[in-house]
């Protein structure tokens, strides 16, 4: 998979005319931007849900400590 992307990004543009190069580079830039945006959104939502899940546990542990 990585080799395919490496080939696609590095060697493939040299085989194309200029307008196709421009179009493909714009397309790849927008695709990578969208991918990064969705990935960061997923990670942020996951971390926020974990945070919301653990807040009551920590609060209950701090407010009502377990008796020895």
MOLINBEL-V158905 format. One record per residue. N is the residue number from 1. RES is the residue in one letter. OMEGA is omega in radians with two decimals (none if undefined). Layout:
BEGIN
n & res & omega
N & RES & OMEGA
N & RES & OMEGA
END
This chain:
BEGIN
n & res & omega
1 & X & 3.14
2 & X & 3.12
3 & X & 3.09
4 & X & 3.13
5 & X & 3.09
6 & X & 3.10
7 & X & -3.07
8 & X & -3.08
9 & X & -2.96
10 & X & -3.02
11 & X & -3.06
12 & X & -3.10
13 & X & -3.12
14 & X & -3.10
15 & X & -3.04
16 & X & 2.98
17 & X & -2.92
18 & X & -3.09
19 & X & 3.06
20 & X & 3.07
21 & X & -3.14
22 & X & -3.12
23 & X & -3.11
24 & X & 3.12
25 & X & 3.07
26 & X & 3.14
27 & X & -3.14
28 & X & 3.10
29 & X & 3.14
30 & X & 3.12
31 & X & 3.13
32 & X & 3.10
33 & X & 3.13
34 & X & 3.13
35 & X & 3.12
36 & X & -3.14
37 & X & -3.13
38 & X & 3.13
39 & X & 3.13
40 & X & 3.11
41 & X & 3.12
42 & X & -3.14
43 & X & 3.13
44 & X & 3.13
45 & X & 3.10
46 & X & -3.14
47 & X & 3.11
48 & X & 3.11
49 & X & 3.08
50 & X & 3.10
51 & X & 3.13
52 & X & 3.11
53 & X & -3.04
54 & X & 3.14
55 & X & -3.14
56 & X & 3.13
57 & X & 3.13
58 & X & 3.11
59 & X & 3.14
60 & X & 3.11
61 & X & -3.12
62 & X & -3.13
63 & X & -3.13
64 & X & -3.12
65 & X & -3.13
66 & X & -3.12
67 & X & 3.12
68 & X & none
END
